[in-house]
Amino acid sequence: MSEKNNDLINEINVAAYYIAEGKNPYDTLCWHLAERQLTYDNLGMTPPEEIIKQKAAQIYFEQCPYDILCWRIAELETLMKYNMYKTE
């Protein structure tokens, strides 16, 4: 792995730590992840609230561990921060 990738992973890990320290309720993290995931998939465009709500419910019922939710939120926030959107 390159040094740039290591730096990016370290930044994500630190951000995930601070998200977890916020002690947000599980459903709030599901909402944040849904919002970021859909925004990331739409190249930075925020989707309508109803679509976020549906995605948040899907994430909630998958029962992903708390720390994984925090890491995924941090990962997406970091990627968007550097305009590193996926391209197809």
HUWO-V271857 format. One record per backbone hydrogen bond with DSSP energy under -1.0 kcal/mol. NH is the residue of the N-H (numbers start at 1). CO is the residue of the C=O. E is the energy in kcal/mol with one decimal. If there is no record, write none. Layout:
BEGIN
nh=NH co=CO e=E
nh=NH co=CO e=E
END
This chain:
BEGIN
nh=6 co=2 e=-2.2
nh=7 co=3 e=-2.6
nh=8 co=4 e=-2.1
nh=9 co=5 e=-2.7
nh=10 co=6 e=-2.5
nh=11 co=7 e=-2.3
nh=12 co=8 e=-2.3
nh=13 co=9 e=-2.6
nh=14 co=10 e=-2.3
nh=15 co=11 e=-2.4
nh=16 co=12 e=-2.8
nh=17 co=13 e=-2.0
nh=18 co=14 e=-2.0
nh=19 co=15 e=-2.2
nh=20 co=16 e=-2.6
nh=21 co=17 e=-2.2
nh=23 co=20 e=-1.6
nh=29 co=25 e=-1.9
nh=30 co=26 e=-2.2
nh=31 co=27 e=-1.9
nh=32 co=28 e=-2.5
nh=33 co=29 e=-2.8
nh=34 co=30 e=-2.5
nh=35 co=31 e=-2.7
nh=36 co=32 e=-2.5
nh=37 co=33 e=-3.1
nh=38 co=34 e=-2.5
nh=39 co=35 e=-2.2
nh=40 co=36 e=-2.8
nh=41 co=37 e=-2.5
nh=42 co=38 e=-1.5
nh=43 co=40 e=-1.6
nh=44 co=39 e=-2.9
nh=45 co=42 e=-1.3
nh=52 co=48 e=-1.8
nh=53 co=49 e=-2.7
nh=54 co=50 e=-2.0
nh=55 co=51 e=-2.3
nh=56 co=52 e=-3.0
nh=57 co=53 e=-2.1
nh=58 co=54 e=-2.0
nh=59 co=55 e=-2.5
nh=60 co=56 e=-2.6
nh=61 co=57 e=-2.3
nh=63 co=60 e=-1.3
nh=69 co=65 e=-2.1
nh=70 co=66 e=-2.2
nh=71 co=67 e=-2.1
nh=72 co=68 e=-2.8
nh=73 co=69 e=-2.4
nh=74 co=70 e=-2.4
nh=75 co=71 e=-2.8
nh=76 co=72 e=-2.4
nh=77 co=73 e=-2.7
nh=78 co=74 e=-2.4
nh=79 co=75 e=-2.6
nh=80 co=76 e=-2.5
nh=81 co=77 e=-2.1
nh=82 co=78 e=-1.6
nh=83 co=80 e=-1.7
nh=84 co=79 e=-3.5
END
